[in-house]
């Protein structure tokens, strides 16, 4: 049985970007995705790209970096991102 999923959200020098570190590998190679959802993107990335305010998703190893519009509020977008990540990796 896999250990419980942990997600650690960390701010970055860019106030419109947050790094979400998981105790799971999310991508073996780095990739950047932008809306509209790229058909080649994994379903969980597409779920992030359709969230209001999300402008970019970068994946590599065990982390996901998400950029948002300046108008979007992390207190709203952040929990939605974590919920999507839990659905994908828990």
C-alpha positions as CSV (number, residue, x, y, z in Angstrom):
1,X,0.0,0.0,0.0
2,X,1.4,3.4,-1.0
3,X,2.1,6.0,1.7
4,X,-0.5,8.8,2.1
5,X,-0.1,11.6,-0.4
6,X,1.5,14.7,0.9
7,X,1.4,18.1,-0.9
8,X,3.5,21.0,0.3
9,X,2.7,24.4,-1.3
10,X,5.5,26.9,-1.4
11,X,5.5,30.5,-2.6
12,X,8.1,31.6,-5.1
13,X,9.7,35.0,-5.8
14,X,6.9,35.4,-8.3
15,X,3.7,36.2,-6.4
16,X,1.7,34.7,-9.3
17,X,3.4,31.3,-9.0
18,X,3.3,28.5,-6.4
19,X,5.3,25.3,-6.3
20,X,3.4,22.2,-5.1
21,X,5.8,19.4,-4.0
22,X,4.3,15.9,-3.8
23,X,5.7,12.7,-2.3
24,X,5.0,11.2,-5.8
25,X,6.8,11.5,-9.1
26,X,4.4,13.5,-11.4
27,X,6.6,13.7,-14.5
28,X,9.9,12.2,-15.5
29,X,10.7,15.0,-17.9
30,X,10.0,18.7,-17.5
31,X,7.0,20.1,-19.5
32,X,5.2,23.4,-19.6
33,X,1.5,23.5,-20.4
34,X,-0.8,26.5,-21.0
35,X,-4.5,26.9,-21.6
36,X,-6.4,25.9,-23.5
37,X,-5.8,22.4,-22.3
38,X,-3.4,20.6,-24.6
39,X,-4.8,17.3,-25.8
40,X,-1.4,15.8,-25.3
41,X,-1.3,16.9,-21.6
42,X,-2.1,14.3,-18.9
43,X,-5.7,14.5,-17.8
44,X,-4.6,15.8,-14.4
45,X,-2.8,18.7,-16.0
46,X,-5.8,19.4,-18.2
47,X,-7.9,19.6,-14.9
48,X,-5.5,22.3,-13.6
49,X,-5.6,24.3,-16.9
50,X,-9.3,24.7,-16.8
51,X,-9.3,26.2,-13.3
52,X,-10.3,29.9,-13.4
53,X,-7.1,32.0,-13.2
54,X,-4.6,29.3,-14.0
55,X,-2.3,30.5,-16.8
56,X,0.5,27.9,-16.9
57,X,1.5,24.5,-15.4
58,X,5.1,23.2,-15.2
59,X,5.8,19.6,-14.2
60,X,9.0,17.9,-13.3
61,X,10.0,15.1,-10.9
62,X,7.9,15.5,-7.8
63,X,6.7,19.0,-8.2
64,X,4.1,21.1,-10.1
65,X,4.6,24.8,-10.5
66,X,1.3,26.7,-11.2
67,X,1.1,30.3,-12.5
68,X,-2.1,32.3,-12.1
69,X,-3.4,35.7,-13.3
70,X,-2.7,38.6,-11.0
71,X,-6.4,38.9,-10.3
72,X,-6.8,35.3,-9.1
73,X,-6.6,34.7,-5.4
74,X,-4.4,31.9,-4.1
75,X,-6.8,31.3,-1.2
76,X,-9.4,30.3,-3.9
77,X,-7.1,28.7,-6.6
78,X,-4.7,26.9,-4.2
79,X,-7.3,24.5,-2.6
80,X,-8.7,23.8,-6.1
81,X,-5.2,22.8,-7.3
82,X,-4.6,20.7,-4.3
83,X,-7.9,18.9,-4.7
84,X,-7.1,18.1,-8.4
85,X,-3.7,16.8,-7.4
86,X,-5.2,14.6,-4.7
87,X,-7.7,13.2,-7.1
88,X,-4.9,12.4,-9.6
89,X,-2.3,11.0,-7.2
90,X,-3.9,9.8,-3.9
